[in-house]
Amino acid sequence: MTQKKLQHRVEEEEEDNSAYGFYKRLERQSRVMKSNLTDNVRAILVDWLTEVHASLGYGPETLFLAVNVVDRFVSLSLEVLSMAELKLLSMAALVIACKYGEEWFPAAIEFNKIPETYFTRSFHGISYSQDEINSMEIKILKKLDWKLMVPTIHTFLLELFSSCGVGETDGEFKNLAFCFGEIAMNDYDMIVRYSASSIAASAVCAAQCCMCKRHGWNRALETGYSKRQVVSRAGRLLRLLKMKPDRKVFKKYSNL
């Protein structure tokens, strides 16, 4: 074995013992599987969660976890849920995510104050009591076997910011990377096809490409994925950005 290969293996072993390596092992156990949800229905759910999340002023990690909870619950369920049931699922998922990382969580009255958008008109007139939200919350926790400590795209973005030397003053870059992370989260095919760590690396790569006006590659993104994989998926995120659909994620970040 050459010295270069030996050094590379040592570096991989060190990475496996890092927080990033720990999160990568966890993500294998919590991958989102394709469910009976159509792309359009899931898009409505994610858009509505994004609207509620932004209106209530929660941190970005809460939104990523809430969507992950919805995706995992639906993928484990054999039954087909109605739009009304899916709204209740989304509400309870956000409550769970808030309890995990926020100082307060929304009650039924807060949810009912959120105005419906044109995109989420399927939810118009559907409201739930606190007891109904609490019951769905228990159902979700049982279905997921209480496994909430799962790494999301946001988790890996924070790790990559550190690896790439992104500091506190790089707010614009972070917002752009988070935007790409949310764009990916809105794309059901990407969520099912690629791991959270892979998507996060591609989001950082895409953000670097936009900010630096050059190829967005950084050796810190070599996190078990090839340059070709990361750059290819970053290109997909850039194409999704140019589509500019009438979705909350684009409106939210265009105002920052």
C-alpha positions in Angstrom: 0.0 0.0 0.0 1.4 3.4 -1.0 1.8 6.2 1.5 -0.9 8.2 -0.2 -3.4 5.4 0.0 -2.5 4.7 3.6 -3.0 8.4 4.5 -6.3 8.4 2.7 -7.5 5.3 4.7 -6.4 6.9 8.0 -8.3 10.1 7.1 -11.4 8.0 6.4 -11.1 6.2 9.7 -10.8 9.5 11.5 -13.9 10.8 9.7 -15.8 7.7 10.8 -15.1 8.7 14.4 -16.2 12.3 13.9 -19.6 13.8 14.4 -20.1 13.7 10.6 -19.3 10.0 10.5 -21.7 9.3 13.4 -24.5 11.2 11.5 -23.8 9.3 8.3 -24.2 6.0 10.1 -27.5 7.2 11.6 -28.9 8.4 8.3 -28.6 4.8 6.9 -31.2 3.8 9.5 -33.6 6.6 8.7 -33.7 7.0 4.9 -37.0 8.1 3.5 -38.6 5.5 1.2 -41.1 6.2 -1.6 -44.7 6.1 -0.4 -48.1 6.2 -1.9 -48.0 10.0 -1.8 -47.9 11.7 -5.2 -45.3 14.3 -5.9 -48.0 17.0 -6.1 -49.7 16.1 -2.8 -46.4 16.0 -1.0 -45.5 19.4 -2.5 -48.7 20.8 -1.0 -47.7 19.4 2.4 -44.2 20.7 2.3 -45.3 24.1 1.0 -47.9 24.4 3.8 -45.4 23.4 6.5 -43.0 26.0 5.1 -45.7 28.6 5.3 -46.6 27.7 8.9 -42.9 27.4 9.9 -42.1 30.9 8.5 -45.2 32.5 10.1 -44.3 31.1 13.5 -40.7 32.1 13.3 -39.0 28.7 14.1 -35.4 27.8 13.3 -34.6 26.0 9.9 -33.7 22.7 11.6 -37.3 22.4 12.8 -38.7 22.5 9.3 -36.3 19.9 8.0 -37.1 17.6 10.9 -40.9 18.1 10.6 -40.8 17.2 6.9 -38.6 14.2 7.7 -41.1 13.0 10.2 -44.0 13.3 7.7 -42.0 11.4 5.1 -41.0 8.6 7.3 -44.5 8.2 8.8 -46.1 8.0 5.4 -43.5 5.6 4.0 -44.2 3.3 7.0 -48.0 3.5 6.6 -49.9 1.1 4.4 -53.1 3.2 4.4 -53.8 6.0 2.0 -54.4 9.2 3.9 -56.9 11.9 2.8 -55.9 15.5 2.4 -57.5 16.2 5.8 -55.6 13.5 7.5 -52.4 14.7 5.8 -52.9 18.2 7.2 -53.3 16.8 10.7 -50.2 14.7 10.2 -48.2 17.8 9.2 -49.5 19.8 12.2 -48.5 17.0 14.6 -45.1 16.5 12.9 -44.3 20.2 13.4 -45.3 20.0 17.0 -43.0 17.1 17.5 -40.1 18.9 15.7 -40.7 22.0 17.9 -40.6 19.9 21.1 -37.3 18.5 19.9 -35.5 21.8 19.3 -37.6 24.9 20.1 -38.5 26.7 23.3 -42.3 26.4 22.5 -44.6 24.5 20.2 -47.8 25.6 18.5 -51.2 24.9 19.8 -54.3 24.3 17.6 -55.2 28.0 17.8 -51.9 29.0 16.2 -52.4 26.6 13.3 -55.9 27.9 12.6 -54.5 31.5 12.3 -52.3 30.6 9.4 -53.9 31.8 6.1 -54.2 29.4 3.3 -52.3 30.2 0.1 -53.4 29.5 -3.5 -51.0 26.5 -3.6 -52.4 25.0 -0.4 -56.1 25.7 -1.1 -56.8 21.9 -0.7 -56.5 22.5 3.1 -59.1 25.3 3.0 -61.6 25.1 5.9 -59.9 22.1 7.6 -59.2 22.7 11.3 -58.5 20.4 14.2 -58.8 20.5 18.0 -55.9 20.2 20.4 -57.0 16.7 21.3 -56.9 15.6 17.7 -53.4 17.0 17.3 -52.3 15.3 20.5 -53.7 11.9 19.4 -51.9 12.1 16.0 -48.7 13.1 17.8 -48.8 9.9 19.8 -49.6 7.8 16.7 -46.6 9.3 14.9 -44.2 8.6 17.8 -45.4 5.0 18.0 -45.1 4.5 14.3 -41.5 5.9 14.2 -40.6 4.0 17.4 -39.7 7.3 19.0 -36.7 7.7 16.7 -36.4 11.5 16.4 -32.6 11.9 16.7 -32.1 11.6 13.0 -29.7 13.7 10.9 -31.4 15.8 8.3 -30.1 17.9 5.4 -29.8 20.8 7.9 -27.6 18.7 10.2 -25.2 17.9 7.4 -25.2 21.5 6.2 -24.0 22.7 9.6 -21.2 20.1 9.6 -20.1 21.1 6.1 -20.1 24.8 7.0 -17.5 24.0 9.6 -15.5 21.8 7.2 -15.5 24.5 4.5 -14.6 27.3 6.9 -17.9 29.1 6.7 -18.0 31.5 9.6 -20.6 33.7 11.4 -20.1 36.5 8.9 -21.0 34.4 5.9 -24.7 34.8 6.4 -25.5 35.3 2.7 -23.8 32.1 1.8 -25.5 30.1 4.5 -28.9 31.4 3.5 -28.2 30.4 -0.1 -27.1 26.9 1.0 -30.2 26.5 3.2 -32.3 27.7 0.3 -30.8 24.9 -1.9 -31.4 22.5 0.9 -35.0 23.4 1.1 -35.4 23.3 -2.7 -34.1 19.7 -2.5 -36.4 18.9 0.4 -39.3 20.1 -1.8 -38.3 17.6 -4.5 -39.7 14.2 -3.6 -37.5 12.4 -6.1 -34.3 13.8 -4.6 -35.3 13.0 -1.1 -36.0 9.4 -1.9 -33.1 8.9 -4.3 -30.3 10.6 -2.4 -29.2 10.7 1.2 -29.3 13.8 3.3 -25.5 14.0 3.5 -25.3 13.8 -0.3 -27.9 16.5 -0.8 -26.2 18.8 1.8 -22.9 18.5 0.0 -24.6 19.4 -3.3 -26.4 22.3 -1.7 -23.1 23.8 -0.5 -21.5 23.1 -3.9 -24.3 24.9 -5.6 -24.1 27.9 -3.2 -20.3 28.1 -3.8 -20.9 28.1 -7.5 -23.4 31.0 -7.2 -21.4 33.1 -4.8 -17.9 32.6 -6.4 -19.0 32.7 -10.0 -16.9 29.7 -10.6 -17.0 25.9 -10.2 -18.4 25.3 -6.7 -16.1 22.4 -5.8 -14.3 22.2 -2.4 -12.2 19.3 -1.1 -14.1 19.5 2.1 -17.1 18.2 0.2 -15.3 14.8 -0.4 -17.5 13.1 2.3 -17.9 9.7 0.7 -19.2 11.0 -2.6 -17.3 11.6 -5.8 -16.8 15.0 -7.3 -19.0 13.9 -10.2 -21.9 12.9 -7.9 -21.8 16.2 -5.9 -21.4 18.5 -8.9 -24.2 16.6 -10.9 -26.7 17.0 -8.0 -25.6 20.6 -7.5 -26.5 21.2 -11.2 -29.9 19.7 -10.6 -30.5 22.1 -7.7 -29.4 25.1 -9.8 -31.9 24.0 -12.5 -34.7 23.7 -9.9 -33.8 27.2 -8.7 -34.2 28.6 -12.2 -37.7 27.2 -12.5 -39.0 29.6 -9.9 -42.4 28.0 -9.2 -45.0 29.6 -7.0 -43.7 27.9 -3.9 -43.1 29.3 -0.4 -39.4 28.4 -0.3 -38.6 30.7 -3.2 -40.7 33.6 -1.7 -39.1 33.1 1.7 -35.5 33.3 0.6 -36.1 36.0 -2.1 -36.9 38.4 0.8 -33.6 37.8 2.7 
